[in-house]
């Protein structure tokens, strides 16, 4: 369901393929892999910004509106640990020290934000974090007067000064002396950090299946510059610094796994491209330096060393200590050509990335090699994981911080975000949570999360850098969505598409398109910028002219499928649907008569995708929907629908069995649906 801003007819050019068309093939039986629902995620700054507050036990109207908006757009994962602000979080006192705000200590009660998510976002899981640095905030009583400071020295005055605990500045706002961290910070060993698992599981009785992912702190290779108030006397060369980070990680991981064996631990949560190979440390004089890991005469890229050492510690402990390999990246390029290629940095071994920097040390011996310009960082990580942990290591990938820069217009940002999502779907990435959320992104996550099916299938494009296809099928392999991303800035693109191993009846099929975004347009599933259209398919082939800078979804059902199919947009579907040629319940009645199905007359197909029932009406003839519960009571009705695609959300329905009546001038169908 969506507000129809514009009816878009995708042009079927001719029965023969046009010269110069980009050729795309989709194979429904090849490259099948599950799509993680956690790709449809984002960060939430829960202590400020009016989103999901952890400093107020009451759920405000604004918070409810925010969470409802997340539900509507299809957000399925929230990273709640707040990056640098999680490193010194004290869950017992519900406080944390902020390195970007003078190390001041603020109230942050994760119990509250977690409960709000559990209560109001039933399809969304959340990730919090463990502290592995060894320290946590201890008191609210020694904060620096930041209000007076800002009023005196302007809003642009530096905020990363160590002023909590009695620090002082001169008349120009420059640091005179640092504060005493012992006044507001305490030691925080592994037992303390994992104790929150007991608290949430045993005392608060939270559903830990929805809180199973835990970030192992945040950007440890930056600690000498992001948390300068901590006494890191052990971070003083290129071996002791990474070793301490790893051994702290291992100690916390062991204790967390002992308490909650099903927990999923993410790490090392590396900061940025330069820090993928380098890390920071203190020299003997206390100055901050940086470099690759050096163990005797052997030099390692930081991420490779981390994987090697975790593999060694897993063998010693005879237990899995790392479940998801997690990195951050904040690209800084400023032109369109670079933006639309960012998604190629992760797996594309042919792409010369102009921002390649730290990766120039990702060679044997970690010497600087200026000829290295191809990043393919996730492929490198997968190769290292296999090298040190074996082929069946079971470690997945996460990308939990990035920013699609403010300089982009909303449609460009939509194209870039869609390219990331599609690339991650194609390559089995498990978690994706952009740090910032800007105009254009809500429309994209709604389109991808609500209309993609549960499993990715193989798509090939003759010009993938310009136009990509990201295709998915449901678990029964009778429904498919093909998402086409045209990155051309000003030119439409002629596309020749062939679909293999997925028999289609010749005719029109529904499409949804995003193009021309200039501002934030997403309000809800029924009020957004999706443009509805149809496309003609003959002998499993189609030809279409894609608008410049556009994203188009083609939604298909097999010719041989019954009128009801089953699909899920998540790896573990919470709902199931069964096709039924008859209804045998004597209690299911309409106007005193038993339901007598009359199948194969309405020509309307129905797909269950998670909590959504999607009705495909390629002829666009009028039809009506009525939904009855197991007692035969009418609970939903919508008449005279003439759209080619209609979606009903069942989130507020009770769990159980329902009968869906689909009525057209050609007849009436009845289908059984089970919500579990």
C-alpha positions as CSV (number, residue, x, y, z in Angstrom):
1,X,0.0,0.0,0.0
2,X,1.3,3.4,-0.8
3,X,0.1,6.9,-1.8
4,X,0.0,7.1,-5.6
5,X,2.1,10.2,-6.4
6,X,2.3,9.3,-10.1
7,X,1.2,6.4,-12.2
8,X,4.3,5.2,-14.0
9,X,4.1,2.9,-17.0
10,X,7.5,1.3,-17.8
11,X,7.8,1.3,-21.5
12,X,7.9,-2.1,-23.3
13,X,9.9,-1.2,-26.4
14,X,9.3,-4.1,-28.7
15,X,9.4,-7.9,-28.9
16,X,13.0,-7.9,-30.3
17,X,15.8,-6.5,-28.1
18,X,17.0,-3.0,-28.9
19,X,20.6,-2.2,-30.0
20,X,22.8,-1.0,-27.2
21,X,20.7,-2.2,-24.3
22,X,22.2,-3.2,-21.0
23,X,21.7,-6.9,-20.7
24,X,20.6,-8.3,-17.4
25,X,19.9,-12.0,-16.5
26,X,18.3,-13.3,-13.4
27,X,18.6,-17.0,-12.5
28,X,16.0,-18.1,-9.9
29,X,17.9,-21.4,-9.2
30,X,21.4,-20.0,-8.8
31,X,23.2,-18.2,-6.0
32,X,20.5,-18.7,-3.5
33,X,21.3,-17.4,-0.1
34,X,19.2,-16.0,2.8
35,X,18.8,-12.2,3.1
36,X,19.4,-11.0,6.7
37,X,16.6,-8.7,8.0
38,X,19.3,-6.9,10.0
39,X,20.5,-5.2,6.8
40,X,17.5,-2.9,7.3
41,X,18.9,-1.2,10.3
42,X,20.1,2.1,11.7
43,X,21.9,3.7,14.7
44,X,19.8,5.5,17.3
45,X,21.2,8.1,19.6
46,X,19.0,7.1,22.5
47,X,20.2,9.7,25.1
48,X,19.4,12.8,22.9
49,X,17.8,13.8,19.7
50,X,14.3,12.9,20.8
51,X,14.3,9.4,19.2
52,X,14.2,6.6,21.7
53,X,15.1,8.0,25.1
54,X,17.1,6.2,27.8
55,X,16.8,9.0,30.3
56,X,13.0,9.0,30.7
57,X,11.0,6.0,31.8
58,X,7.9,7.4,30.2
59,X,7.3,6.8,26.5
60,X,6.5,10.2,25.0
61,X,4.2,10.8,22.1
62,X,7.3,11.8,20.0
63,X,9.0,8.5,20.8
64,X,5.9,6.5,19.9
65,X,5.7,8.4,16.6
66,X,9.4,7.7,16.0
67,X,9.0,4.0,16.7
68,X,5.9,3.8,14.6
69,X,7.7,5.4,11.7
70,X,10.5,2.9,12.0
71,X,7.9,0.1,12.0
72,X,6.2,1.6,8.9
73,X,9.5,2.0,6.9
74,X,10.5,-1.6,7.8
75,X,13.5,-1.0,10.2
76,X,14.4,-4.4,11.6
77,X,17.5,-3.6,13.6
78,X,18.7,-0.8,15.9
79,X,22.2,-0.3,17.1
80,X,21.7,1.4,20.5
81,X,25.1,1.5,22.1
82,X,25.9,5.0,20.8
83,X,29.4,4.4,19.5
84,X,32.1,6.2,21.6
85,X,29.5,6.8,24.3
86,X,29.2,3.1,25.1
87,X,32.9,2.6,26.0
88,X,32.5,3.9,29.6
89,X,28.8,2.9,30.1
90,X,28.0,1.8,33.6
91,X,24.8,-0.3,33.4
92,X,24.5,-0.6,37.2
93,X,24.4,3.2,37.8
94,X,22.9,3.9,34.3
95,X,25.5,6.5,33.4
96,X,28.2,7.0,30.8
97,X,31.0,9.4,30.2
98,X,31.1,11.2,26.8
99,X,34.5,11.8,25.2
100,X,33.1,14.3,22.8
101,X,31.5,16.4,25.6
102,X,34.4,17.1,28.0
103,X,34.1,13.5,29.4
104,X,31.0,14.7,31.3
105,X,28.8,12.0,32.7
106,X,25.2,11.7,31.8
107,X,22.3,9.5,32.7
108,X,21.8,6.6,30.2
109,X,19.5,3.8,31.3
110,X,19.7,1.1,28.7
111,X,16.9,-0.8,30.5
112,X,14.5,1.9,29.5
113,X,15.3,2.1,25.8
114,X,15.4,-1.7,25.5
115,X,12.0,-2.1,27.0
116,X,10.5,0.6,24.7
117,X,11.8,-1.3,21.7
118,X,10.6,-4.6,23.0
119,X,7.1,-3.2,23.7
120,X,6.6,-1.1,20.6
121,X,8.7,-2.6,17.8
122,X,7.7,-6.3,17.7
123,X,9.6,-7.0,14.4
124,X,12.8,-5.2,15.4
125,X,15.8,-6.4,17.3
126,X,18.4,-4.2,19.1
127,X,22.1,-4.3,19.8
128,X,23.8,-2.8,22.8
129,X,27.5,-3.1,23.8
130,X,30.0,-4.5,26.3
131,X,32.8,-2.4,27.7
132,X,36.2,-4.0,27.0
133,X,38.5,-1.1,27.8
134,X,38.3,-1.8,31.6
135,X,36.8,1.5,32.9
136,X,33.3,2.9,33.3
137,X,31.7,6.1,34.6
138,X,31.2,6.3,38.3
139,X,29.7,9.7,39.3
140,X,27.6,12.6,38.0
141,X,29.1,15.0,40.4
142,X,32.2,16.2,38.7
143,X,31.0,17.5,35.3
144,X,32.5,20.5,33.6
145,X,30.1,23.5,33.2
146,X,29.7,23.1,29.4
147,X,26.8,25.6,29.2
148,X,29.0,28.4,30.6
149,X,31.8,27.4,28.4
150,X,29.7,27.4,25.2
151,X,28.2,30.8,26.2
152,X,31.6,32.3,26.6
153,X,33.5,30.7,23.7
154,X,30.8,30.1,21.1
155,X,29.2,26.9,19.9
156,X,32.3,26.1,17.8
157,X,34.6,25.8,20.8
158,X,36.3,22.4,21.1
159,X,34.3,19.7,23.0
160,X,36.8,16.9,23.2
161,X,38.9,18.5,26.1
162,X,39.5,16.5,29.3
163,X,37.7,18.9,31.6
164,X,35.4,16.7,33.7
165,X,36.9,16.1,37.1
166,X,38.1,19.7,37.7
167,X,39.8,20.6,34.4
168,X,40.5,24.3,33.7
169,X,40.7,26.5,30.6
170,X,42.2,29.9,30.1
171,X,40.5,33.1,29.0
172,X,40.7,32.0,25.4
173,X,39.1,28.6,26.1
174,X,42.4,26.7,25.8
175,X,43.1,23.8,28.1
176,X,45.2,24.7,31.2
177,X,45.0,21.5,33.1
178,X,43.1,18.2,32.7
179,X,40.5,17.0,35.1
180,X,41.1,14.0,37.5
181,X,39.4,11.0,35.9
182,X,39.5,9.1,39.3
183,X,36.7,11.4,40.4
184,X,34.2,10.3,37.8
185,X,35.5,6.9,36.5
186,X,36.1,3.5,38.0
187,X,37.7,0.2,37.0
188,X,35.2,-2.0,35.1
189,X,36.3,-5.7,34.8
190,X,34.8,-8.3,32.5
191,X,32.5,-9.6,35.2
192,X,31.0,-6.2,35.6
193,X,30.4,-5.6,31.9
194,X,28.7,-9.0,31.2
195,X,26.6,-8.7,34.4
196,X,23.9,-6.9,32.4
197,X,23.0,-10.2,30.8
198,X,21.9,-11.6,34.2
199,X,20.1,-8.4,34.9
200,X,18.1,-8.4,31.7
201,X,17.5,-12.1,31.4
202,X,16.9,-13.1,35.0
203,X,15.7,-10.0,36.8
204,X,13.9,-7.9,34.1
205,X,12.8,-11.0,32.1
206,X,13.6,-9.4,28.8
207,X,13.3,-11.4,25.6
208,X,17.0,-12.0,25.0
209,X,16.4,-13.5,21.5
210,X,15.7,-10.0,20.4
211,X,18.7,-8.7,22.3
212,X,21.2,-11.4,21.2
213,X,23.7,-9.1,19.3
214,X,26.3,-7.3,21.4
215,X,29.0,-5.0,20.2
216,X,32.4,-5.6,21.7
217,X,33.0,-1.9,22.6
218,X,33.7,0.6,19.8
219,X,36.7,1.6,17.7
220,X,39.5,0.4,20.0
221,X,42.3,1.3,17.7
222,X,41.4,4.9,18.3
223,X,41.2,4.8,22.1
224,X,44.5,6.8,22.6
225,X,42.8,9.8,21.0
226,X,39.1,9.2,21.7
227,X,39.4,8.3,25.4
228,X,42.4,10.3,26.5
229,X,41.3,10.3,30.1
230,X,41.8,6.6,30.5
231,X,45.1,5.4,32.0
232,X,46.2,3.3,29.1
233,X,49.7,2.7,30.4
234,X,49.7,-0.7,28.5
235,X,49.1,0.8,25.1
236,X,52.7,1.8,24.5
237,X,53.9,0.0,21.4
238,X,52.7,-1.8,18.2
239,X,52.4,-5.2,19.9
240,X,51.3,-4.5,23.4
241,X,48.5,-2.2,22.3
242,X,46.8,-4.7,20.0
243,X,47.4,-7.5,22.3
244,X,45.8,-5.8,25.3
245,X,42.8,-4.9,23.1
246,X,42.5,-8.5,22.0
247,X,42.9,-10.1,25.4
248,X,40.4,-7.8,27.0
249,X,38.0,-8.8,24.1
250,X,38.7,-12.5,24.8
251,X,38.1,-12.2,28.5
252,X,34.7,-10.5,28.0
253,X,33.7,-12.8,25.2
254,X,34.3,-15.9,27.3
255,X,32.3,-14.7,30.2
256,X,29.4,-13.5,28.0
257,X,29.3,-16.9,26.2
258,X,29.3,-18.7,29.5
259,X,26.2,-16.8,30.6
260,X,24.3,-16.7,27.3
261,X,25.7,-19.3,24.8
262,X,23.4,-18.1,22.0
263,X,24.7,-14.6,22.2
264,X,26.2,-13.0,19.0
265,X,29.3,-11.0,19.6
266,X,30.5,-8.4,17.0
267,X,34.0,-7.0,16.7
268,X,36.5,-5.4,16.4
269,X,34.2,-2.5,15.4
270,X,37.1,-0.9,13.5
271,X,36.9,2.9,13.0
272,X,37.7,3.8,9.4
273,X,39.7,2.9,6.3
274,X,43.1,4.0,7.7
275,X,42.4,2.1,10.9
276,X,41.7,-1.2,9.0
277,X,45.4,-1.6,8.8
278,X,46.8,0.8,11.4
279,X,46.2,1.5,15.0
280,X,47.2,4.1,17.6
281,X,49.4,3.6,20.6
282,X,51.5,5.6,23.1
283,X,55.3,5.8,22.8
284,X,57.5,5.8,25.9
285,X,57.0,9.6,26.3
286,X,53.2,9.3,26.2
287,X,52.9,10.7,22.7
288,X,50.3,9.2,20.4
289,X,51.7,7.3,17.4
290,X,50.2,4.9,14.9
291,X,51.3,2.0,12.7
292,X,50.7,-1.6,11.8
293,X,51.1,-4.5,14.3
294,X,54.7,-5.6,14.7
295,X,55.4,-9.0,16.2
296,X,59.1,-9.6,16.1
297,X,60.1,-9.3,12.5
298,X,56.6,-9.9,11.2
299,X,54.2,-7.0,10.4
300,X,50.5,-7.3,10.1
301,X,47.6,-5.3,9.0
302,X,45.5,-4.7,12.1
303,X,42.4,-6.5,10.9
304,X,44.4,-9.6,9.8
305,X,46.2,-9.7,13.1
306,X,42.9,-9.5,15.0
307,X,41.5,-12.4,13.1
308,X,44.6,-14.5,13.5
309,X,44.7,-13.9,17.3
310,X,41.0,-14.5,17.8
311,X,41.4,-17.8,15.9
312,X,44.2,-18.8,18.2
313,X,42.3,-17.9,21.4
314,X,39.2,-19.8,20.1
315,X,41.3,-22.9,19.8
316,X,42.6,-22.5,23.3
317,X,39.2,-21.9,24.8
318,X,37.5,-24.5,22.6
319,X,34.6,-22.0,22.0
320,X,33.5,-19.4,19.5
321,X,34.5,-15.9,20.6
322,X,33.6,-13.9,17.4
323,X,30.3,-14.2,15.6
324,X,30.1,-11.1,13.4
325,X,33.1,-9.1,12.0
326,X,32.2,-5.5,12.3
327,X,33.8,-2.4,10.7
328,X,33.0,1.3,10.2
329,X,33.8,3.6,7.2
330,X,33.3,7.3,6.7
331,X,34.2,8.1,3.0
332,X,34.9,11.7,2.2
333,X,34.7,12.0,-1.6
334,X,32.7,14.9,-2.9
335,X,31.6,14.1,-6.5
336,X,28.8,12.1,-7.9
337,X,31.0,9.6,-9.8
338,X,32.7,8.6,-6.5
339,X,29.5,8.5,-4.5
340,X,27.8,6.0,-6.8
341,X,30.8,3.7,-6.7
342,X,31.2,3.5,-2.9
343,X,29.3,0.1,-2.8
344,X,32.1,-1.4,-4.9
345,X,34.7,-0.8,-2.1
346,X,33.5,-3.9,-0.2
347,X,33.7,-6.9,-2.6
348,X,34.7,-5.6,-6.1
349,X,38.3,-6.7,-6.8
350,X,38.4,-4.6,-10.0
351,X,37.4,-1.2,-8.6
352,X,40.2,1.4,-8.2
353,X,39.0,3.4,-5.2
354,X,40.3,7.0,-5.2
355,X,40.2,7.1,-1.4
356,X,42.4,4.1,-0.9
357,X,44.9,4.9,1.8
358,X,45.5,2.6,4.7
359,X,44.8,-0.4,2.5
360,X,48.1,0.4,0.7
361,X,49.7,-1.6,3.6
362,X,47.6,-4.7,3.1
363,X,50.4,-6.6,1.5
364,X,52.9,-9.2,2.7
365,X,55.1,-7.4,5.2
366,X,52.7,-4.4,5.4
367,X,55.1,-2.1,3.6
368,X,53.7,1.0,1.9
369,X,52.7,0.1,-1.6
370,X,51.2,3.1,-3.5
371,X,50.1,0.8,-6.3
372,X,47.4,-0.8,-4.1
373,X,44.2,1.0,-5.0
374,X,41.6,-1.8,-4.8
375,X,40.0,-2.0,-1.4
376,X,37.5,-5.0,-1.5
377,X,37.7,-4.9,2.3
378,X,35.0,-7.5,3.0
379,X,36.5,-9.9,0.6
380,X,39.9,-9.5,2.3
381,X,38.3,-10.1,5.6
382,X,36.5,-13.2,4.3
383,X,39.8,-14.5,3.0
384,X,41.6,-13.9,6.3
385,X,38.7,-15.6,8.2
386,X,39.1,-18.6,6.0
387,X,42.9,-18.6,6.2
388,X,42.9,-18.6,10.0
389,X,39.6,-20.1,11.0
390,X,38.9,-22.6,8.2
391,X,36.2,-22.7,5.5
392,X,33.3,-23.3,7.9
393,X,34.2,-20.6,10.4
394,X,30.6,-19.2,10.6
395,X,31.6,-15.6,11.1
396,X,29.4,-13.1,9.2
397,X,29.9,-9.5,8.3
398,X,28.6,-6.2,9.7
399,X,28.9,-2.5,8.7
400,X,27.6,-0.5,11.6
401,X,28.6,3.1,11.0
402,X,28.8,5.3,7.9
403,X,27.4,8.6,6.6
404,X,25.9,9.3,3.2
405,X,27.1,12.9,3.2
406,X,24.9,15.9,3.6
407,X,26.1,17.3,0.2
408,X,24.2,14.6,-1.7
409,X,20.7,15.4,-2.9
410,X,18.0,13.0,-1.7
411,X,17.8,11.0,-4.9
412,X,21.5,10.5,-5.1
413,X,21.6,9.4,-1.5
414,X,18.8,7.0,-2.3
415,X,20.8,5.5,-5.2
416,X,23.9,5.2,-3.0
417,X,22.0,3.6,-0.1
418,X,20.2,1.2,-2.4
419,X,23.5,0.1,-3.9
420,X,24.9,-0.7,-0.5
421,X,21.8,-2.7,0.5
422,X,21.8,-4.6,-2.8
423,X,25.5,-5.4,-2.6
424,X,25.1,-6.6,1.0
425,X,22.1,-8.7,0.1
426,X,24.1,-10.3,-2.8
427,X,27.1,-11.1,-0.6
428,X,25.5,-12.3,2.6
429,X,26.3,-9.4,4.9
430,X,24.3,-9.7,8.1
431,X,24.1,-6.2,9.7
432,X,24.0,-2.7,8.2
433,X,23.3,0.3,10.4
434,X,24.2,3.7,8.9
435,X,25.2,6.2,11.6
436,X,23.3,9.2,10.2
437,X,19.8,9.1,8.7
438,X,19.2,11.6,5.9
439,X,16.6,12.5,3.4
440,X,15.9,9.8,0.8
441,X,16.9,6.8,3.0
442,X,13.5,6.1,4.5
443,X,12.0,5.6,1.1
444,X,14.8,3.1,0.1
445,X,14.7,1.0,3.3
446,X,10.9,0.8,3.0
447,X,11.1,-0.4,-0.6
448,X,13.8,-3.0,0.1
449,X,12.6,-4.3,3.4
450,X,8.9,-4.5,2.4
451,X,9.2,-5.9,-1.1
452,X,12.3,-8.0,-1.2
453,X,11.8,-11.7,-0.7
454,X,13.6,-13.9,1.8
455,X,16.5,-15.3,-0.4
456,X,18.8,-13.6,-2.8
457,X,19.3,-15.2,-6.3
458,X,21.9,-14.5,-8.9
459,X,21.7,-11.4,-11.2
460,X,24.2,-10.4,-13.8
461,X,24.4,-7.1,-15.6
462,X,26.5,-6.3,-18.7
463,X,27.2,-2.9,-17.2
464,X,26.9,-3.4,-13.5
465,X,28.6,-0.2,-12.5
466,X,25.8,1.7,-14.3
467,X,22.8,-0.5,-13.8
468,X,22.6,-3.3,-11.2
469,X,19.9,-5.9,-10.6
470,X,19.3,-7.2,-7.0
471,X,16.9,-10.2,-7.1
472,X,15.2,-12.3,-4.5
473,X,12.7,-15.1,-4.2
474,X,10.6,-16.4,-1.4
475,X,11.2,-19.8,0.3
476,X,8.7,-21.6,-1.9
477,X,10.5,-20.1,-5.0
478,X,7.2,-19.0,-6.5
479,X,7.5,-15.3,-6.0
480,X,10.3,-13.0,-7.0
481,X,11.3,-9.3,-6.7
482,X,13.8,-7.7,-9.0
483,X,15.2,-4.4,-7.9
484,X,16.9,-2.4,-10.7
485,X,19.2,0.6,-9.8
486,X,20.0,3.0,-12.5
487,X,22.9,5.2,-11.4
488,X,23.1,7.3,-14.6
489,X,22.9,10.9,-13.5
490,X,21.0,12.3,-16.4
491,X,20.2,9.5,-19.0
492,X,17.6,6.9,-19.1
493,X,18.9,3.4,-19.7
494,X,17.5,0.8,-22.0
495,X,17.4,-2.6,-20.2
496,X,17.1,-6.0,-21.7
497,X,16.1,-8.5,-19.0
498,X,15.9,-12.3,-19.2
499,X,14.5,-14.4,-16.3
500,X,15.7,-18.0,-16.1
501,X,14.2,-21.0,-14.1
502,X,11.1,-19.0,-13.2
503,X,8.1,-19.6,-15.5
504,X,6.0,-16.5,-16.1
505,X,2.7,-16.1,-17.9
506,X,2.8,-13.5,-20.7
507,X,1.2,-10.3,-19.5
508,X,1.6,-7.3,-17.2
509,X,3.2,-7.3,-13.8
510,X,3.3,-4.6,-11.1
511,X,6.2,-2.3,-10.6
512,X,7.2,0.3,-8.0
513,X,9.6,3.1,-8.7
514,X,11.5,5.7,-6.8
515,X,12.8,8.7,-8.8
516,X,13.1,12.5,-8.6
517,X,13.3,12.7,-4.8
518,X,14.1,16.3,-3.7
519,X,13.1,16.2,-0.1
520,X,11.9,13.8,2.6
521,X,8.8,12.2,1.3
522,X,8.2,9.0,3.4
523,X,5.4,9.2,5.9
524,X,4.1,5.7,6.1
525,X,3.5,2.5,4.0
526,X,0.4,4.2,2.6
527,X,1.9,7.7,2.1
528,X,5.3,7.8,0.3
529,X,6.9,8.5,-3.0
530,X,6.6,5.0,-4.6
531,X,5.2,5.3,-8.1
532,X,3.0,2.4,-9.2
533,X,3.2,1.0,-12.7
534,X,3.1,-2.2,-14.8
535,X,5.5,-3.9,-17.2
536,X,4.8,-6.4,-19.9
537,X,6.7,-9.7,-20.0
538,X,6.7,-12.1,-22.9
539,X,8.5,-15.5,-22.8
540,X,10.2,-14.5,-19.6
541,X,11.8,-11.5,-21.3
542,X,11.2,-7.8,-21.0
543,X,12.7,-4.6,-22.2
544,X,12.4,-1.4,-20.3
545,X,13.6,2.2,-20.3
546,X,14.7,3.0,-16.7
547,X,14.5,6.7,-15.7
548,X,17.8,8.4,-14.8
549,X,18.7,8.1,-11.1
550,X,16.0,5.6,-10.3
551,X,15.2,2.5,-8.4
552,X,12.6,0.1,-9.8
553,X,11.1,-3.0,-8.2
554,X,9.4,-5.6,-10.5
555,X,7.2,-8.0,-8.5
556,X,6.6,-11.4,-10.0
557,X,4.7,-14.7,-9.4
558,X,5.3,-18.0,-11.1
559,X,2.8,-19.0,-13.8
560,X,2.4,-22.4,-12.1
561,X,1.8,-21.0,-8.6
562,X,-1.6,-21.1,-6.9
563,X,-3.2,-17.9,-5.8
564,X,-1.4,-17.9,-2.5
565,X,2.3,-18.2,-1.9
566,X,4.7,-18.0,1.1
567,X,7.6,-15.7,1.6
568,X,9.5,-13.9,4.2
569,X,11.7,-10.8,4.2
570,X,13.7,-12.3,7.1
571,X,15.9,-15.3,7.7
572,X,13.6,-16.6,10.4
573,X,10.1,-15.8,9.5
574,X,7.7,-15.2,12.3
575,X,4.7,-15.9,10.1
576,X,3.6,-18.8,7.8
577,X,0.9,-19.1,5.2
578,X,-0.7,-22.2,3.7
579,X,-2.5,-22.7,0.5
580,X,-5.9,-24.2,0.8
581,X,-8.3,-25.6,-1.8
582,X,-11.0,-26.0,0.8
583,X,-12.0,-24.8,4.2
584,X,-13.4,-27.5,6.5
585,X,-14.1,-25.4,9.6
586,X,-17.8,-25.5,10.4
587,X,-17.5,-22.3,12.4
588,X,-16.2,-20.3,9.4
589,X,-19.4,-18.8,8.1
590,X,-20.4,-15.8,6.1
591,X,-24.1,-14.7,6.3
592,X,-24.9,-18.1,7.8
593,X,-23.2,-20.1,5.0
594,X,-20.1,-22.2,5.1
595,X,-17.1,-20.9,3.0
596,X,-17.1,-22.8,-0.2
597,X,-13.9,-22.0,-2.0
598,X,-14.0,-21.3,-5.8
599,X,-10.4,-21.2,-6.7
600,X,-8.6,-20.0,-9.9
601,X,-11.2,-17.5,-10.9
602,X,-10.2,-14.2,-9.4
603,X,-6.7,-14.1,-11.1
604,X,-5.4,-12.3,-8.0
605,X,-2.3,-13.8,-6.4
606,X,-1.5,-13.3,-2.8
607,X,2.0,-13.4,-1.1
608,X,2.6,-13.4,2.6
609,X,5.8,-11.5,3.4
610,X,6.3,-11.4,7.1
611,X,3.4,-9.4,8.6
612,X,2.2,-8.2,5.1
613,X,-0.3,-9.8,2.7
614,X,0.6,-8.6,-0.8
615,X,-2.1,-8.9,-3.5
616,X,-1.0,-8.8,-7.1
617,X,-3.6,-7.7,-9.7
618,X,-1.8,-7.6,-13.0
619,X,-5.1,-6.9,-14.9
620,X,-5.9,-4.0,-12.6
621,X,-9.5,-5.0,-12.6
622,X,-11.5,-4.1,-9.6
623,X,-11.5,-6.6,-6.7
624,X,-12.5,-6.6,-3.0
625,X,-10.9,-8.1,0.1
626,X,-12.6,-9.5,3.2
627,X,-10.7,-11.2,6.1
628,X,-12.5,-13.4,8.6
629,X,-11.1,-14.9,11.8
630,X,-11.4,-18.5,12.8
631,X,-14.9,-17.9,14.2
632,X,-16.1,-16.5,10.9
633,X,-16.2,-12.9,12.2
634,X,-15.4,-10.2,9.6
635,X,-12.4,-8.3,10.9
636,X,-11.3,-6.4,7.8
637,X,-12.8,-5.2,4.5
638,X,-11.6,-3.2,1.6
639,X,-13.8,-2.7,-1.5
640,X,-13.3,-1.7,-5.1
641,X,-9.5,-2.0,-5.3
642,X,-8.1,-1.2,-8.7
643,X,-4.4,-1.1,-8.1
644,X,-2.0,-3.7,-9.6
645,X,-0.5,-4.1,-6.1
646,X,-2.2,-3.9,-2.7
647,X,-0.6,-4.6,0.7
648,X,-2.4,-5.3,4.0
649,X,-0.4,-5.3,7.2
650,X,-1.4,-7.9,9.8
651,X,0.8,-6.7,12.6
652,X,-2.2,-5.8,14.8
653,X,-4.1,-9.1,14.1
654,X,-4.2,-11.7,16.8
655,X,-2.0,-14.8,16.1
656,X,-4.0,-17.6,14.6
657,X,-5.9,-18.7,11.5
658,X,-7.7,-16.4,9.1
659,X,-9.7,-16.8,5.9
660,X,-9.1,-14.2,3.1
661,X,-11.9,-13.7,0.6
662,X,-10.8,-12.3,-2.8
663,X,-13.8,-11.3,-4.9
664,X,-13.8,-10.2,-8.5
665,X,-16.4,-10.1,-11.3
666,X,-15.0,-13.5,-12.5
667,X,-15.5,-15.2,-9.2
668,X,-14.4,-15.5,-5.5
669,X,-11.4,-17.2,-4.0
670,X,-10.9,-18.1,-0.3
671,X,-7.5,-18.6,1.1
672,X,-6.3,-19.8,4.5
673,X,-3.6,-17.7,6.3
674,X,-1.9,-18.7,9.6
675,X,-0.2,-16.0,11.7
676,X,2.2,-17.5,14.2
